[in-house]
Amino acid sequence: MQSFEVRNESCGSFVGRCNEAISDKDAGHVLTVAFDGAQLVVSFNYLGRSTLCYEITPIPNGFRADLLRKKISTLHAPFRKAFDERFEKVVQDLGGQLVEQ
């Protein structure tokens, strides 16, 4: 997923809801989402570390997240598509919209 937008919510609040949704599905120990004020970072930590880093841009009533970089662990490469699809599903389940490039 290259970009997504979330309306009517701050990035910090959205990250909290992402982590709650992930932990409810028993993936919270390996998949985490963090926000440092400028970037949203999705990490998968199991037999290596893979990360997706998104630049956050405020938009009216929400924010936009654009992929800055992606680092996929060698051991995760065969599961890269599943990793992307899992995070896309969480974003969409929480009201985010994927942005066409």
N, C-alpha and C positions, 0 to 999 in steps of 0.2 A: 504494500500500500504506500503510495507516494505522498498523498495528502488527504487530510480530512478536516472537517469543520464541526464545531460543536456550538450550538446556540443556547442562549439563556443560562450559561454556566461559566464559571471561571475555570481555568486550567487546573488549579489546585484542587478544587472541588471534584472535577472530573477524574483526576488521578486517584483521589480517595475512593470514588465509586468504582473505578477500574479494579483497584486492589481488592475491594470487598467482593466484587463479582468473581474475580480470579480465585480468591480464597474459598469462596462458596463452592467452587468446582474442584477443590483439592489440588489446584495447580499453584497455589500461593507460595509454596516452598521452592518452586523452580522458576516461576514467571513473576516479575515485579515491574511496576511502573512508577517512575519518580519524576518530580518536577523541581528544577533548581532555580526557577525564576526566568530563565531564558530558553531552556530546552526541556523537552519531555523525553525521557529515556526509558525504553522498554528493554528489559534484560531477561535472558533465559540462561539460568545457571544450573547446568547438570552435565557432568563430564565435559566441562568446558564452558565458555561464556560467549554468548552471542548478544549483540545489542543493536537496537534501532534508535537513532537519535533524530528527533524532530525539532525544528526551529518553530517557536511559538510566535504568532503575530496576532495581536488583538484585532478583532473585527466588531462591528456594531452588535452588541448583545452576545458576545462569545469570543471564540478564538479560532484560528486556523493553525494547523500543524503541517509543516512541510518537511519531508525526509531530507536530512542533511547528509547522513552517512549510515551505512549498514556494515556491521562487522559480524560475520558468521564463522563460528568455530568450525574447524575441519570436521570434527565428529558430528556436528549438527547439519552439515551441508546436505545430506540425504533427506533431512526433514525440514529444509528451508521453507518449502511451500506450505507445509502444515503450520509452521511457526507463524508465517505471515497471515494465513487464513484464520488462525486462532485469535490473533490480535484484532484483525478486521471484524470478526464476529463480536468480540467484546465491545469494540467501538460502536458498531451498529446497534447492538442490543441496548446500549446506554444512550442512544439517541444521536450519535454522531453520524455524519454523512460523508461518504467517500467523495473526493473531488476528482473529476476527470482531468487529466493533463493534456 
